[in-house]
Amino acid sequence: MSKSGLPSIWLEDYSSWGEWDSVRADVAANSLLLNEEDYLHIHKPKRFSLRAFCSCCSEHRDMTFDWSLTFAGNGNLYIAWTELLLCQVCGMNSRMRAVWDFVANKLELPPGAKIYLPEAITPGFQQWKRRFPSAVGSEYVSPDVPAGSLHAVGTFSNVRHEDLTQLSFADDSFDLIISQDVFEHIPDFRSSFAECCRVLRKGGKLLFTVPFFPDQKMTEIRAILLPDGSVHSDFPLEYHGNPMSSGGSLCFQHFGWSMLDDLRAAGFSQAAAHNYWGPTFGHLGSPFFVFTATK
Ligand SMILES: [Zn+2]
């Protein structure tokens, strides 16, 4: 049960490819059943709303779905459920609400907890700031400005610049770091894992989402940043939405289970994938995960 009295969205936790590989056939079979229930919801017009409980709003809300993030391949229809079912009040999509739910139901943090998010001009950050008033946010403003310096960005003033591979914070500064779909845009993501570990206190957690491919044992490097600043890639370049840039951000890797080994190699004592699902909370599709790494 979650604190709302509704069934929890949290299914199993996995700490390695081996753990996942031993059950994934069963999970896939179960997913077909889960997806049948999803189809009950999606056999509808082009755009519809699902009434579900928003963990962020702590209220039942209308959550919107459309087919804009759906593509066909190998005879299947792939729906980017993580990006969909936007709460019409707080604006958070499925994966953002899952992260919020994890903090609300799986962590015990006082309102004064020290939290860092590598985002600052997003609607989501404003929600986190309401929940944890001392939360620190940042954006990657420019490679030419010092870490920790403050800048005007659009209608925002005092936006802090940070580079996740070279953070300006002291060691042991935070109880929790929340990173939402950022690491896939960092060529040297292993350095950013190590930096997050450095600035967390012992026992502190990195809680994050990334585009994750559960059938991949290994992370697939999709693009490489060369020393002259150019990009080499054998794949079509893939750009994701970025509030700081109209051109979006290049995706450098598609993460697989070796990501958990990389987190442990970066200094974390534990790393885990947490599987979630639940139409009651507006989470459809399977399997999707949020990840934690504990210092
Ligand atoms: Zn909401």
Residues whose N, C-alpha, C, O or C-beta is under 5 A from the ligand:
A	BS01	ZN	C54 C56 C57 R61 C87 V89 C90 G91
